[in-house]
Amino acid sequence: MDRFSLNDDADVKKVSRFKYATWNVRGLGEKEEELDKILNENDIKISVITEGKKKLQGTKETEHYTVIYSGVDRHIRGQSGVMIWIHKSISNKIDHYKFWNDRVMETRLKTQRGHLRILGVYAPTEGRDELNEELYETLQKILDKVNKNDYIILIGDMNARVGNNIVANIVGTNGEATLNSNGRKLIDFCTFNNLKVMNTFLSTKKFVNLLGKQEDTNQLLITL
């Protein structure tokens, strides 16, 4: 089984067997029960939650999900943080997971066609160049070592705006008009790794936070 590059409709359908979601919640606090309900009601099987500000690393169970989280040390003010929520109907497929830091984590699931590797990412904001360099170095280190037969999906808030000018098999026409520095870095990363920014190829996208407010479209699903 080769890695798929999502260059045609058949490839997109392979990824669409599950419903995926990502939210920057800007502090989850006591809203885990509410989030569990929202994700389950929308039949979301895998979700990456960013800036949850939950400290330490570990796993926990909610009513419908197995939650794997990676945050800052307990002695540091709550910030950043990334969580992967996996619906209990498929949580028995979890092969392993790994905490990289408070902005990157991964999990690997067994599927009928092989293994699906999910990278949950929360990138630094625009202008934090050193932190962004560290983030992309970590992501590259992960991709350099993954099994070549794994399906790979990177989900999260990249704090990047990639514009809507076509970059063949990388960026489509359904993104925002804005292109920023983080966006250029993301495009370079995707080009090097044959990743596709899926948001820009989808004609309809919906991003909501826990209050139902529309979110910025820099929360990306990119896949290779």
C-alpha positions as CSV (number, residue, x, y, z in Angstrom):
1,M,0.0,0.0,0.0
2,D,1.5,3.4,-1.0
3,R,0.9,6.6,0.7
4,F,-1.9,8.4,-1.1
5,S,-1.5,12.0,-2.2
6,L,-5.2,12.9,-2.6
7,N,-4.8,14.0,-6.1
8,D,-8.2,12.8,-7.3
9,D,-11.7,12.2,-6.0
10,A,-11.0,8.6,-5.2
11,D,-8.2,9.6,-2.8
12,V,-10.5,12.1,-1.1
13,K,-13.1,9.4,-0.5
14,K,-10.5,7.3,1.3
15,V,-10.1,10.0,3.9
16,S,-13.8,10.7,4.1
17,R,-14.7,7.4,5.7
18,F,-14.4,9.2,9.0
19,K,-15.5,12.6,10.0
20,Y,-12.7,14.8,11.2
21,A,-12.8,18.1,13.0
22,T,-10.4,20.6,14.5
23,W,-11.1,23.5,16.9
24,N,-9.0,26.1,18.6
25,V,-11.0,26.4,21.8
26,R,-8.8,29.1,23.5
27,G,-9.1,27.3,26.8
28,L,-11.3,24.3,27.3
29,G,-11.7,24.6,31.1
30,E,-14.9,22.9,32.3
31,K,-16.4,22.5,28.8
32,E,-15.2,18.9,28.1
33,E,-18.7,17.5,28.6
34,E,-20.1,20.1,26.2
35,L,-17.5,19.4,23.6
36,D,-18.1,15.7,23.9
37,K,-21.7,16.2,23.2
38,I,-21.1,18.5,20.2
39,L,-18.6,16.1,18.6
40,N,-20.7,13.1,19.1
41,E,-23.9,14.7,17.8
42,N,-22.0,15.6,14.6
43,D,-20.7,12.1,14.3
44,I,-17.1,13.2,14.5
45,K,-14.8,10.2,14.8
46,I,-11.4,12.0,15.2
47,S,-10.9,15.6,16.4
48,V,-7.9,17.7,17.2
49,I,-8.5,20.3,19.8
50,T,-5.9,23.1,20.1
51,E,-5.1,25.7,22.7
52,G,-7.0,23.7,25.3
53,K,-4.5,24.8,27.9
54,K,-4.7,21.5,29.7
55,K,-1.4,20.8,31.5
56,L,0.7,17.7,31.6
57,Q,0.4,14.7,29.3
58,G,-2.0,11.8,29.5
59,T,-5.2,10.2,28.5
60,K,-8.8,10.4,29.9
61,E,-12.2,9.1,29.0
62,T,-15.3,11.2,28.4
63,E,-18.7,9.8,27.7
64,H,-18.1,9.1,24.0
65,Y,-14.4,9.7,23.5
66,T,-10.9,8.6,24.4
67,V,-8.9,11.8,24.9
68,I,-5.1,12.0,24.5
69,Y,-3.6,15.3,25.5
70,S,-0.2,17.0,25.7
71,G,0.3,20.3,27.5
72,V,2.9,22.3,29.4
73,D,4.4,21.4,32.8
74,R,2.2,21.8,35.8
75,H,4.4,24.8,37.0
76,I,3.9,26.8,33.8
77,R,0.9,29.0,33.3
78,G,-1.7,27.2,31.2
79,Q,-1.2,27.9,27.5
80,S,-1.1,26.1,24.1
81,G,-1.8,22.4,24.4
82,V,-3.1,19.9,21.9
83,M,-5.6,17.1,22.3
84,I,-6.7,14.2,20.0
85,W,-10.3,13.0,20.7
86,I,-11.0,9.6,19.3
87,H,-14.6,8.2,19.3
88,K,-15.0,5.1,21.5
89,S,-16.4,3.3,18.5
90,I,-12.9,3.2,17.0
91,S,-10.7,3.8,20.1
92,N,-9.9,0.0,20.2
93,K,-8.0,0.6,16.9
94,I,-5.4,2.8,18.7
95,D,-2.0,1.2,18.1
96,H,0.1,3.7,20.0
97,Y,0.4,7.4,20.7
98,K,3.3,9.7,21.4
99,F,3.7,13.1,23.1
100,W,6.2,15.4,21.4
101,N,5.6,18.6,23.2
102,D,2.7,21.0,24.1
103,R,2.2,21.7,20.4
104,V,2.6,18.4,18.6
105,M,1.4,14.9,19.3
106,E,0.6,11.8,17.3
107,T,-1.4,8.7,17.4
108,R,-1.5,5.6,15.1
109,L,-4.7,3.6,14.5
110,K,-5.2,0.3,12.8
111,T,-7.5,0.3,9.8
112,Q,-8.8,-2.3,7.4
113,R,-6.3,-1.0,4.9
114,G,-3.3,-0.5,7.1
115,H,-2.4,2.2,9.6
116,L,-3.7,5.7,9.9
117,R,-1.3,8.2,11.6
118,I,-2.9,11.3,13.0
119,L,-0.6,14.3,13.8
120,G,-2.3,16.9,16.0
121,V,-0.6,20.3,15.8
122,Y,-1.0,23.8,17.2
123,A,1.4,26.1,15.5
124,P,2.7,29.4,17.1
125,T,1.1,32.6,15.8
126,E,2.5,34.8,13.1
127,G,5.8,36.5,13.9
128,R,7.1,33.9,16.4
129,D,9.7,32.7,14.0
130,E,12.0,30.7,16.3
131,L,9.1,28.7,17.7
132,N,7.7,28.1,14.3
133,E,11.1,26.8,13.1
134,E,11.2,24.4,16.1
135,L,7.7,23.2,15.3
136,Y,8.4,22.4,11.6
137,E,11.7,20.7,12.6
138,T,9.7,18.5,14.9
139,L,7.1,17.7,12.2
140,Q,9.8,16.9,9.7
141,K,11.5,14.6,12.2
142,I,8.2,12.7,12.6
143,L,7.6,12.5,8.9
144,D,11.1,11.3,8.2
145,K,10.6,8.3,10.5
146,V,7.0,7.2,9.8
147,N,6.3,3.9,8.1
148,K,6.1,4.6,4.4
149,N,2.9,2.5,4.2
150,D,1.0,4.6,6.7
151,Y,-1.8,6.9,5.8
152,I,-1.0,10.3,7.3
153,I,-3.2,13.1,8.2
154,L,-2.0,16.3,9.9
155,I,-4.8,18.2,11.7
156,G,-4.8,21.3,13.7
157,D,-4.5,25.1,13.9
158,M,-1.4,26.0,11.9
159,N,-2.0,29.8,12.3
160,A,-1.2,30.0,8.6
161,R,-3.1,31.7,5.7
162,V,-2.1,30.0,2.5
163,G,-4.0,32.2,0.0
164,N,-6.0,30.9,-2.9
165,N,-3.5,30.8,-5.7
166,I,-3.1,27.3,-7.0
167,V,0.0,25.4,-6.1
168,A,-0.3,22.1,-8.0
169,N,-1.6,19.3,-5.8
170,I,-0.8,21.4,-2.7
171,V,-3.1,24.5,-2.5
172,G,-6.5,24.7,-4.2
173,T,-8.7,27.7,-5.0
174,N,-11.1,27.6,-2.0
175,G,-8.8,29.2,0.6
176,E,-8.7,32.8,1.8
177,A,-7.2,35.5,-0.4
178,T,-4.7,36.3,2.3
179,L,-1.2,34.8,2.3
180,N,1.0,35.4,5.3
181,S,4.5,34.3,6.4
182,N,3.3,31.3,8.3
183,G,1.3,30.4,5.2
184,R,4.5,30.5,3.0
185,K,6.3,28.3,5.5
186,L,3.4,25.8,5.5
187,I,3.3,25.7,1.7
188,D,7.0,25.0,1.6
189,F,6.6,22.2,4.2
190,C,3.7,20.7,2.3
191,T,5.6,20.9,-1.0
192,F,8.6,19.1,0.4
193,N,6.5,16.4,1.9
194,N,3.9,16.0,-0.8
195,L,1.2,17.2,1.5
196,K,-2.1,18.7,0.4
197,V,-3.9,21.5,2.2
198,M,-7.4,19.9,2.1
199,N,-9.3,23.0,3.2
200,T,-8.4,24.7,0.0
201,F,-9.8,21.9,-2.1
202,L,-13.2,21.8,-0.4
203,S,-16.0,24.1,-1.6
204,T,-17.8,24.0,1.7
205,K,-16.2,24.2,5.1
206,K,-17.6,24.9,8.5
207,F,-15.6,25.9,11.6
208,V,-17.4,26.6,14.8
209,N,-16.3,27.1,18.4
210,L,-18.2,25.8,21.4
211,L,-20.4,28.9,21.3
212,G,-21.3,28.3,17.7
213,K,-19.3,31.3,16.4
214,Q,-17.6,31.0,13.1
215,E,-13.9,30.4,13.4
216,D,-10.9,31.6,11.3
217,T,-10.2,29.3,8.4
218,N,-6.5,28.9,9.4
219,Q,-7.4,25.7,11.2
220,L,-6.3,23.1,8.7
221,L,-6.6,19.5,7.7
222,I,-3.6,18.6,5.5
223,T,-2.8,15.2,4.4
224,L,-0.4,13.1,2.4
